[in-house]
């Protein structure tokens, strides 16, 4: 799971607890201008194929965390509970998408959308 916040014009994702080990990353900081879209999307995490992990951890039905390559895209994952999944599409960034679990997907989407440049 990640803690999502907005700070100084950036979207900040802090990877929590042992997920830092599984995801090979402790945090991500993305300029809000590089966020193309954000949405709650549990269906994407319920799918069985998340791509080729490079590096990352995949235990089907338990955990997907780290960097994955799927359909020509580089995607960061950190999901245990697919029902709390948020997808953040990016432009001009190292990752094409961030697929993460948050405590309250609806609130997270609202926070990010409210902070996006108009």
TIMI-2910 file (N, C-alpha, C, CB; in pm, 1 decimal, decimal comma, always signed):
<rs>
+----------+----------+----------+----------+----------+----------+----------+----------+----------+----------+----------+----------+------+
!      n_x !      n_y !      n_z !     ca_x !     ca_y !     ca_z !      c_x !      c_y !      c_z !     cb_x !     cb_y !     cb_z ! resn !
+----------+----------+----------+----------+----------+----------+----------+----------+----------+----------+----------+----------+------+
!    +84,1 !   -117,4 !     +0,0 !     +0,0 !     +0,0 !     +0,0 !    +88,8 !   +124,1 !     +0,0 !    -95,8 !     -0,4 !   +121,6 !  Unk !
!    +34,9 !   +232,4 !    -53,9 !   +108,0 !   +358,2 !    -54,8 !    +25,2 !   +466,9 !    +13,5 !   +143,6 !   +399,4 !   -199,3 !  Unk !
!    +95,9 !   +564,2 !    +67,9 !    +34,1 !   +687,1 !   +117,6 !    +54,9 !   +790,4 !     +8,4 !    +95,9 !   +734,3 !   +256,9 !  Unk !
!    -52,1 !   +852,9 !    -34,3 !    -49,5 !   +948,2 !   -143,3 !    -71,4 !  +1088,4 !    -87,0 !   -156,5 !   +913,5 !   -250,0 !  Unk !
!    +10,9 !  +1183,8 !   -132,8 !     -6,2 !  +1322,0 !    -89,1 !    +38,3 !  +1417,4 !   -199,9 !    +73,6 !  +1348,6 !    +41,0 !  Unk !
!     +6,2 !  +1543,9 !   -180,6 !    +46,4 !  +1649,3 !   -273,6 !   +139,6 !  +1742,1 !   -197,5 !    -78,2 !  +1727,4 !   -332,1 !  Unk !
!   +255,4 !  +1773,5 !   -257,7 !   +352,4 !  +1860,7 !   -192,1 !   +428,9 !  +1940,6 !   -296,8 !   +449,9 !  +1778,6 !   -104,4 !  Unk !
!   +425,5 !  +2071,4 !   -286,0 !   +501,9 !  +2161,8 !   -373,6 !   +482,3 !  +2131,6 !   -522,1 !   +649,6 !  +2153,2 !   -340,0 !  Unk !
!   +358,5 !  +2109,7 !   -563,0 !   +330,7 !  +2084,5 !   -704,1 !   +364,0 !  +1943,9 !   -750,9 !   +405,6 !  +2181,2 !   -786,6 !  Unk !
!   +387,9 !  +1853,8 !   -657,8 !   +421,7 !  +1715,4 !   -691,4 !   +323,9 !  +1618,0 !   -628,0 !   +563,9 !  +1682,8 !   -646,8 !  Unk !
!   +301,9 !  +1508,5 !   -696,6 !   +230,8 !  +1394,9 !   -641,0 !   +336,3 !  +1308,2 !   -573,8 !   +149,8 !  +1315,3 !   -751,3 !  Unk !
!   +318,3 !  +1281,3 !   -445,3 !   +416,9 !  +1204,0 !   -369,6 !   +351,2 !  +1074,7 !   -323,4 !   +472,2 !  +1285,5 !   -247,8 !  Unk !
!   +416,6 !   +963,4 !   -354,8 !   +369,9 !   +831,9 !   -312,3 !   +476,6 !   +770,8 !   -222,6 !   +339,4 !   +739,5 !   -435,0 !  Unk !
!   +439,4 !   +742,5 !    -98,6 !   +530,7 !   +676,8 !     -4,4 !   +488,8 !   +531,2 !     +8,6 !   +530,3 !   +748,0 !   +135,5 !  Unk !
!   +578,6 !   +441,3 !    -28,1 !   +552,0 !   +297,9 !    -17,0 !   +566,1 !   +260,1 !   +129,6 !   +649,3 !   +213,2 !   -107,7 !  Unk !
!   +466,3 !   +189,6 !   +182,3 !   +462,2 !   +158,8 !   +325,2 !   +525,0 !    +23,8 !   +358,8 !   +319,5 !   +161,1 !   +373,8 !  Unk !
!   +588,4 !    +20,1 !   +475,6 !   +634,7 !   -103,6 !   +537,7 !   +719,4 !   -193,1 !   +450,1 !   +519,7 !   -179,7 !   +583,5 !  Unk !
!   +691,4 !   -323,3 !   +460,2 !   +769,0 !   -423,7 !   +387,4 !   +751,0 !   -412,4 !   +236,8 !   +729,9 !   -562,6 !   +432,9 !  Unk !
!   +648,3 !   -340,0 !   +192,5 !   +629,9 !   -322,7 !    +48,3 !   +750,2 !   -253,2 !    -15,2 !   +502,4 !   -242,5 !    +20,3 !  Unk !
!   +824,3 !   -175,4 !    +62,3 !   +946,1 !   -113,2 !    +10,3 !  +1044,3 !   -219,8 !    -37,3 !  +1011,7 !    -24,2 !   +117,7 !  Unk !
!  +1051,3 !   -328,7 !    +35,5 !  +1138,5 !   -440,5 !     -1,0 !  +1087,4 !   -509,7 !   -127,2 !  +1148,1 !   -541,5 !   +114,8 !  Unk !
!   +956,9 !   -538,9 !   -131,3 !   +899,0 !   -611,4 !   -244,8 !   +898,2 !   -527,3 !   -371,0 !   +757,6 !   -655,8 !   -212,2 !  Unk !
!   +877,6 !   -396,0 !   -356,9 !   +867,1 !   -306,6 !   -472,7 !  +1002,4 !   -250,1 !   -516,8 !   +772,9 !   -192,4 !   -440,6 !  Unk !
!  +1105,7 !   -268,4 !   -433,8 !  +1238,4 !   -214,0 !   -463,1 !  +1235,3 !    -61,7 !   -472,8 !  +1292,6 !   -273,5 !   -593,2 !  Unk !
!  +1145,2 !     +1,1 !   -397,4 !  +1132,2 !   +146,7 !   -401,3 !  +1062,8 !   +192,2 !   -273,7 !  +1053,1 !   +193,5 !   -528,0 !  Unk !
!  +1105,7 !   +307,0 !   -220,9 !  +1042,5 !   +358,2 !    -99,1 !   +947,5 !   +474,5 !   -127,1 !  +1149,0 !   +402,1 !     -0,4 !  Unk !
!   +970,7 !   +547,4 !   -235,4 !   +881,2 !   +658,0 !   -268,3 !   +896,5 !   +697,5 !   -414,6 !   +908,9 !   +778,7 !   -177,4 !  Unk !
!   +795,9 !   +767,6 !   -462,6 !   +796,0 !   +824,2 !   -597,4 !   +746,2 !   +967,1 !   -586,3 !   +707,1 !   +739,9 !   -696,6 !  Unk !
!   +805,6 !  +1056,2 !   -663,9 !   +763,0 !  +1196,0 !   -666,4 !   +746,9 !  +1236,8 !   -811,9 !   +865,5 !  +1289,2 !   -592,0 !  Unk !
!   +623,9 !  +1274,3 !   -847,8 !   +589,1 !  +1304,7 !   -986,7 !   +532,6 !  +1445,6 !   -994,4 !   +487,2 !  +1201,6 !  -1042,9 !  Unk !
!   +584,1 !  +1530,5 !  -1083,5 !   +522,6 !  +1662,8 !  -1100,2 !   +376,2 !  +1647,0 !  -1142,8 !   +601,2 !  +1747,5 !  -1205,1 !  Unk !
!   +287,9 !  +1724,1 !  -1082,8 !   +145,8 !  +1714,9 !  -1117,2 !   +120,9 !  +1741,9 !  -1265,2 !    +65,3 !  +1812,7 !  -1033,0 !  Unk !
!   +205,1 !  +1822,2 !  -1328,4 !   +190,3 !  +1850,6 !  -1471,4 !   +210,5 !  +1725,0 !  -1556,3 !   +289,6 !  +1958,8 !  -1514,1 !  Unk !
!   +270,7 !  +1620,6 !  -1499,8 !   +295,5 !  +1496,2 !  -1573,5 !   +187,5 !  +1391,6 !  -1549,6 !   +430,2 !  +1439,2 !  -1535,0 !  Unk !
!    +88,3 !  +1423,3 !  -1468,7 !    -22,6 !  +1330,5 !  -1444,0 !   -127,5 !  +1352,9 !  -1552,4 !    -84,3 !  +1350,7 !  -1300,2 !  Unk !
!   -150,7 !  +1250,6 !  -1635,0 !   -247,1 !  +1261,7 !  -1744,2 !   -387,7 !  +1224,8 !  -1699,6 !   -205,2 !  +1173,4 !  -1860,1 !  Unk !
!   -399,0 !  +1126,7 !  -1610,2 !   -530,0 !  +1080,5 !  -1565,5 !   -513,4 !  +1003,4 !  -1436,3 !   -598,9 !   +993,1 !  -1673,3 !  Unk !
!   -616,9 !  +1005,0 !  -1355,2 !   -619,6 !   +926,0 !  -1231,9 !   -760,1 !   +869,6 !  -1215,7 !   -578,3 !  +1012,4 !  -1106,9 !  Unk !
!   -767,3 !   +741,6 !  -1177,5 !   -898,0 !   +677,9 !  -1161,9 !   -887,0 !   +557,8 !  -1068,0 !   -954,1 !   +634,2 !  -1299,4 !  Unk !
!   -995,7 !   +528,9 !  -1000,0 !  -1005,4 !   +405,4 !   -923,2 !  -1038,7 !   +295,7 !  -1023,6 !  -1114,3 !   +415,1 !   -807,6 !  Unk !
!   -965,9 !   +183,0 !  -1018,9 !   -986,6 !    +78,0 !  -1119,6 !   -948,4 !    -58,3 !  -1063,3 !   -904,5 !   +107,7 !  -1247,0 !  Unk !
!  -1035,9 !   -119,5 !   -983,3 !  -1003,3 !   -249,9 !   -926,8 !   -990,7 !   -359,8 !  -1032,1 !  -1107,7 !   -288,6 !   -826,5 !  Unk !
!  -1058,4 !   -345,7 !  -1145,3 !  -1055,5 !   -450,7 !  -1248,1 !   -914,2 !   -476,6 !  -1298,8 !  -1145,7 !   -412,5 !  -1365,1 !  Unk !
!   -833,7 !   -372,1 !  -1312,0 !   -698,3 !   -389,5 !  -1365,0 !   -612,7 !   -476,5 !  -1272,1 !   -631,4 !   -252,5 !  -1385,3 !  Unk !
!   -632,8 !   -464,7 !  -1142,4 !   -554,5 !   -543,4 !  -1046,8 !   -608,5 !   -685,0 !  -1031,7 !   -552,7 !   -474,5 !   -911,3 !  Unk !
!   -735,3 !   -706,3 !  -1065,6 !   -793,1 !   -840,9 !  -1058,6 !   -745,6 !   -928,6 !  -1174,7 !   -946,2 !   -832,7 !  -1058,7 !  Unk !
!   -694,9 !   -868,8 !  -1281,2 !   -645,8 !   -945,9 !  -1395,7 !   -527,4 !  -1032,3 !  -1352,0 !   -604,7 !   -851,6 !  -1512,9 !  Unk !
!   -507,7 !  -1143,5 !  -1416,5 !   -400,1 !  -1234,6 !  -1374,2 !   -263,9 !  -1195,2 !  -1430,9 !   -432,9 !  -1376,8 !  -1416,5 !  Unk !
!   -259,4 !  -1124,4 !  -1544,0 !   -131,7 !  -1089,6 !  -1607,6 !    -98,8 !   -943,9 !  -1580,2 !   -136,4 !  -1116,2 !  -1760,2 !  Unk !
!    +12,6 !   -920,8 !  -1511,5 !    +54,9 !   -784,6 !  -1481,4 !   +181,4 !   -745,7 !  -1556,3 !    +76,9 !   -768,9 !  -1333,0 !  Unk !
!   +232,9 !   -836,2 !  -1636,7 !   +350,4 !   -807,1 !  -1715,9 !   +472,6 !   -880,7 !  -1667,0 !   +376,8 !   -660,9 !  -1716,2 !  Unk !
!   +585,2 !   -844,4 !  -1724,8 !   +714,6 !   -904,4 !  -1689,3 !   +776,6 !   -818,2 !  -1580,9 !   +810,4 !   -916,0 !  -1814,4 !  Unk !
!   +812,0 !   -878,9 !  -1467,4 !   +867,2 !   -799,9 !  -1356,1 !  +1015,4 !   -774,2 !  -1376,0 !   +844,3 !   -871,6 !  -1222,2 !  Unk !
!  +1054,6 !   -647,6 !  -1351,3 !  +1192,7 !   -606,1 !  -1377,2 !  +1232,7 !   -486,2 !  -1293,4 !  +1211,1 !   -573,8 !  -1523,9 !  Unk !
!  +1270,4 !   -482,0 !  -1176,2 !  +1256,2 !   -586,2 !  -1073,9 !  +1123,7 !   -568,4 !  -1001,5 !  +1374,5 !   -582,1 !   -973,1 !  Unk !
!  +1078,4 !   -676,5 !   -945,3 !   +952,6 !   -670,4 !   -873,0 !   +918,1 !   -804,1 !   -810,5 !   +841,2 !   -625,9 !   -964,9 !  Unk !
!   +802,5 !   -808,2 !   -748,0 !   +755,0 !   -927,2 !   -680,4 !   +612,1 !   -953,6 !   -725,3 !   +763,7 !   -911,8 !   -526,1 !  Unk !
!   +583,9 !  -1078,3 !   -758,2 !   +449,0 !  -1115,1 !   -796,7 !   +413,8 !  -1248,3 !   -732,3 !   +435,0 !  -1122,6 !   -950,6 !  Unk !
!   +317,9 !  -1243,5 !   -641,7 !   +263,7 !  -1363,6 !   -579,0 !   +114,6 !  -1359,5 !   -609,8 !   +293,5 !  -1370,0 !   -421,1 !  Unk !
!    +69,5 !  -1434,7 !   -712,2 !    -69,5 !  -1425,1 !   -757,3 !   -169,4 !  -1437,0 !   -642,2 !    -97,6 !  -1532,8 !   -860,4 !  Unk !
!   -264,2 !  -1341,6 !   -640,4 !   -366,5 !  -1338,8 !   -537,6 !   -322,4 !  -1280,7 !   -404,9 !   -415,9 !  -1474,1 !   -515,6 !  Unk !
!   -193,3 !  -1244,7 !   -393,9 !   -140,6 !  -1194,1 !   -267,2 !    -77,7 !  -1055,9 !   -283,6 !    -37,9 !  -1291,6 !   -210,3 !  Unk !
!    +11,7 !  -1039,8 !   -381,2 !    +91,3 !   -917,2 !   -391,9 !   +146,3 !   -899,6 !   -532,5 !   +206,0 !   -918,9 !   -290,8 !  Unk !
!   +139,1 !   -777,9 !   -582,3 !   +211,3 !   -736,4 !   -702,3 !   +279,6 !   -605,6 !   -665,1 !   +114,8 !   -720,1 !   -829,0 !  Unk !
!   +412,6 !   -603,1 !   -673,8 !   +486,3 !   -483,1 !   -633,9 !   +614,1 !   -471,2 !   -715,5 !   +518,8 !   -486,2 !   -482,9 !  Unk !
!   +646,0 !   -348,9 !   -756,5 !   +769,8 !   -323,7 !   -828,7 !   +743,0 !   -275,6 !   -970,0 !   +855,3 !   -448,6 !   -831,9 !  Unk !
!   +844,7 !   -286,1 !  -1053,3 !   +838,7 !   -241,6 !  -1191,7 !   +803,6 !   -358,9 !  -1281,9 !   +972,3 !   -178,1 !  -1234,7 !  Unk !
!   +704,5 !   -339,2 !  -1367,6 !   +660,5 !   -441,3 !  -1461,3 !   +651,4 !   -380,5 !  -1600,3 !   +524,4 !   -501,6 !  -1418,3 !  Unk !
!   +675,5 !   -462,9 !  -1702,2 !   +660,4 !   -421,4 !  -1841,3 !   +544,0 !   -498,3 !  -1901,3 !   +791,7 !   -445,3 !  -1922,8 !  Unk !
!   +444,7 !   -424,1 !  -1953,4 !   +329,0 !   -486,6 !  -2014,6 !   +281,4 !   -401,6 !  -2131,0 !   +216,2 !   -506,5 !  -1911,8 !  Unk !
!   +260,7 !   -464,0 !  -2245,1 !   +210,4 !   -394,8 !  -2364,4 !   +294,3 !   -272,6 !  -2399,5 !    +65,6 !   -353,1 !  -2343,6 !  Unk !
!   +426,2 !   -283,6 !  -2388,0 !   +516,2 !   -174,2 !  -2423,2 !   +521,2 !    -61,1 !  -2323,2 !   +477,7 !   -119,9 !  -2553,3 !  Unk !
!   +458,2 !    -79,9 !  -2206,5 !   +456,0 !    +24,1 !  -2104,3 !   +534,5 !    -20,6 !  -1981,3 !   +311,3 !    +59,0 !  -2065,8 !  Unk !
!   +596,4 !    +76,7 !  -1917,2 !   +664,5 !    +54,2 !  -1790,1 !   +568,4 !    +97,4 !  -1679,5 !   +801,5 !   +133,1 !  -1782,1 !  Unk !
!   +536,5 !     +4,3 !  -1589,3 !   +433,3 !    +27,2 !  -1489,7 !   +487,4 !     -3,6 !  -1350,6 !   +308,8 !    -58,2 !  -1519,5 !  Unk !
!   +461,9 !    +87,6 !  -1255,4 !   +495,0 !    +62,2 !  -1115,6 !   +369,5 !     +9,5 !  -1046,7 !   +548,9 !   +191,9 !  -1044,7 !  Unk !
!   +383,3 !   -103,7 !   -976,7 !   +273,1 !   -166,7 !   -903,9 !   +304,2 !   -171,0 !   -755,4 !   +246,3 !   -308,8 !   -956,9 !  Unk !
!   +201,9 !   -155,2 !   -673,4 !   +206,8 !   -190,2 !   -531,5 !    +63,8 !   -216,3 !   -486,1 !   +274,7 !    -76,4 !   -445,5 !  Unk !
!    +19,8 !   -342,1 !   -501,6 !   -118,9 !   -378,1 !   -471,8 !   -123,9 !   -512,1 !   -399,3 !   -203,0 !   -383,9 !   -601,4 !  Unk !
!   -192,9 !   -512,4 !   -285,8 !   -230,1 !   -635,4 !   -214,7 !   -379,1 !   -661,3 !   -236,3 !   -196,9 !   -624,7 !    -61,5 !  Unk !
!   -460,4 !   -557,1 !   -211,6 !   -605,3 !   -566,8 !   -219,4 !   -652,1 !   -496,5 !   -347,1 !   -672,8 !   -504,7 !    -92,8 !  Unk !
!   -687,6 !   -572,6 !   -450,9 !   -727,9 !   -511,8 !   -578,0 !   -845,7 !   -415,5 !   -567,4 !   -762,1 !   -619,1 !   -675,1 !  Unk !
!   -931,5 !   -433,6 !   -467,8 !  -1048,8 !   -347,3 !   -455,1 !  -1013,2 !   -204,2 !   -416,2 !  -1143,8 !   -405,0 !   -353,2 !  Unk !
!   -889,0 !   -180,6 !   -373,8 !   -846,6 !    -44,8 !   -334,7 !   -740,9 !    +10,8 !   -431,5 !   -790,4 !    -45,8 !   -190,3 !  Unk !
!   -755,2 !    -24,6 !   -558,4 !   -656,1 !    +13,0 !   -659,5 !   -687,8 !   +145,7 !   -726,0 !   -646,2 !    -94,4 !   -764,6 !  Unk !
!   -583,8 !   +226,2 !   -741,4 !   -590,9 !   +352,0 !   -815,2 !   -488,1 !   +344,3 !   -928,0 !   -564,6 !   +476,6 !   -721,0 !  Unk !
!   -527,9 !   +387,2 !  -1047,2 !   -438,4 !   +390,9 !  -1162,9 !   -408,2 !   +536,5 !  -1194,6 !   -501,4 !   +318,1 !  -1286,8 !  Unk !
!   -279,7 !   +567,2 !  -1204,0 !   -235,8 !   +703,2 !  -1236,2 !   -157,5 !   +695,6 !  -1366,3 !   -148,7 !   +766,0 !  -1120,3 !  Unk !
!   -214,0 !   +752,8 !  -1472,1 !   -146,8 !   +754,6 !  -1601,8 !    -57,4 !   +877,3 !  -1608,2 !   -249,7 !   +754,3 !  -1719,2 !  Unk !
!    +65,3 !   +856,3 !  -1659,9 !   +164,9 !   +963,8 !  -1663,1 !   +208,7 !   +994,5 !  -1805,5 !   +286,4 !   +926,5 !  -1578,3 !  Unk !
!   +262,9 !  +1114,4 !  -1823,0 !   +325,1 !  +1153,4 !  -1949,8 !   +462,4 !  +1212,0 !  -1918,0 !   +235,6 !  +1256,9 !  -2029,1 !  Unk !
!   +557,2 !  +1191,7 !  -2006,8 !   +692,6 !  +1246,0 !  -1991,8 !   +759,2 !  +1200,9 !  -1862,4 !   +688,7 !  +1397,4 !  -1996,7 !  Unk !
!   +737,8 !  +1076,0 !  -1822,8 !   +795,9 !  +1021,0 !  -1700,4 !   +858,6 !   +885,6 !  -1729,0 !   +689,3 !  +1008,6 !  -1589,5 !  Unk !
!   +937,9 !   +840,6 !  -1634,8 !  +1002,5 !   +709,5 !  -1644,1 !   +898,3 !   +597,5 !  -1652,5 !  +1095,2 !   +686,8 !  -1522,9 !  Unk !
!   +792,3 !   +610,3 !  -1573,6 !   +682,9 !   +513,9 !  -1575,7 !   +568,6 !   +568,5 !  -1660,2 !   +634,5 !   +482,1 !  -1432,3 !  Unk !
!   +498,4 !   +478,8 !  -1730,3 !   +378,5 !   +516,3 !  -1804,0 !   +255,9 !   +517,9 !  -1713,1 !   +356,0 !   +420,5 !  -1920,6 !  Unk !
!   +256,4 !   +428,2 !  -1613,1 !   +145,6 !   +418,3 !  -1519,7 !   +195,7 !   +381,3 !  -1381,2 !    +43,3 !   +316,1 !  -1568,4 !  Unk !
!   +120,0 !   +424,6 !  -1281,8 !   +139,1 !   +382,1 !  -1143,8 !     +9,6 !   +313,2 !  -1104,1 !   +174,5 !   +503,8 !  -1047,1 !  Unk !
!    +18,2 !   +188,2 !  -1062,0 !    -99,5 !   +112,9 !  -1020,0 !    -75,6 !    +76,5 !   -874,7 !   -124,4 !    -15,7 !  -1110,3 !  Unk !
!   -147,8 !   +143,9 !   -785,9 !   -118,6 !   +132,9 !   -643,7 !   -245,6 !   +113,7 !   -561,0 !    -43,9 !   +256,3 !   -596,1 !  Unk !
!   -227,0 !    +53,0 !   -445,1 !   -333,9 !    +37,8 !   -347,7 !   -325,5 !   +153,0 !   -248,6 !   -325,0 !    -99,5 !   -274,9 !  Unk !
!   -439,6 !   +214,5 !   -223,3 !   -448,4 !   +322,3 !   -124,4 !   -560,9 !   +288,8 !    -26,5 !   -473,3 !   +461,3 !   -193,4 !  Unk !
!   -562,3 !   +354,4 !    +87,2 !   -663,2 !   +326,2 !   +189,2 !   -804,1 !   +359,8 !   +140,4 !   -632,5 !   +404,4 !   +316,3 !  Unk !
!   -819,6 !   +471,8 !    +69,4 !   -950,6 !   +515,5 !    +22,1 !   -937,1 !   +563,2 !   -122,6 !  -1008,5 !   +628,7 !   +113,3 !  Unk !
!   -963,8 !   +474,3 !   -219,3 !   -944,1 !   +511,1 !   -359,9 !  -1023,3 !   +634,0 !   -404,7 !   -981,3 !   +395,6 !   -446,7 !  Unk !
!  -1147,8 !   +644,8 !   -363,9 !  -1229,6 !   +759,0 !   -406,4 !  -1169,5 !   +890,1 !   -357,4 !  -1373,5 !   +744,4 !   -354,4 !  Unk !
!  -1129,0 !   +894,6 !   -231,5 !  -1068,4 !  +1015,7 !   -175,4 !   -935,8 !  +1046,7 !   -243,9 !  -1047,2 !  +1000,1 !    -23,7 !  Unk !
!   -855,2 !   +944,7 !   -271,4 !   -725,5 !   +965,6 !   -337,3 !   -744,1 !  +1025,7 !   -475,4 !   -648,0 !   +833,2 !   -347,8 !  Unk !
!   -840,4 !   +973,9 !   -551,0 !   -867,8 !  +1026,3 !   -684,8 !   -912,2 !  +1172,2 !   -675,4 !   -976,0 !   +941,0 !   -756,0 !  Unk !
!   -997,4 !  +1203,6 !   -582,2 !  -1045,4 !  +1341,4 !   -565,4 !   -931,8 !  +1436,7 !   -528,9 !  -1154,1 !  +1346,9 !   -457,7 !  Unk !
!   -842,9 !  +1393,7 !   -439,7 !   -729,0 !  +1477,5 !   -398,5 !   -640,0 !  +1507,8 !   -518,3 !   -646,8 !  +1407,9 !   -287,1 !  Unk !
!   -607,9 !  +1406,5 !   -596,1 !   -519,0 !  +1426,9 !   -710,5 !   -586,8 !  +1512,9 !   -816,1 !   -476,6 !  +1292,0 !   -771,0 !  Unk !
!   -710,4 !  +1483,1 !   -849,1 !   -781,7 !  +1561,4 !   -951,9 !   -793,7 !  +1708,1 !   -911,2 !   -922,2 !  +1502,4 !   -976,8 !  Unk !
!   -818,2 !  +1734,2 !   -784,3 !   -830,8 !  +1872,3 !   -735,7 !   -698,0 !  +1948,0 !   -746,9 !   -879,4 !  +1872,9 !   -589,6 !  Unk !
!   -587,5 !  +1876,1 !   -738,7 !   -456,2 !  +1940,8 !   -741,1 !   -399,1 !  +1955,8 !   -881,5 !   -359,9 !  +1862,8 !   -656,6 !  Unk !
!   -457,3 !  +1887,4 !   -979,7 !   -402,8 !  +1893,5 !  -1116,5 !   -415,1 !  +2034,0 !  -1174,1 !   -475,1 !  +1792,9 !  -1208,0 !  Unk !
!   -313,6 !  +2075,0 !  -1251,8 !   -321,2 !  +2205,0 !  -1317,6 !   -436,8 !  +2205,4 !  -1418,2 !   -187,0 !  +2238,9 !  -1388,0 !  Unk !
!   -504,0 !  +2316,0 !  -1426,8 !   -620,9 !  +2325,7 !  -1516,2 !   -579,1 !  +2356,4 !  -1655,8 !   -718,0 !  +2431,4 !  -1468,2 !  Unk !
+----------+----------+----------+----------+----------+----------+----------+----------+----------+----------+----------+----------+------+
</rs>
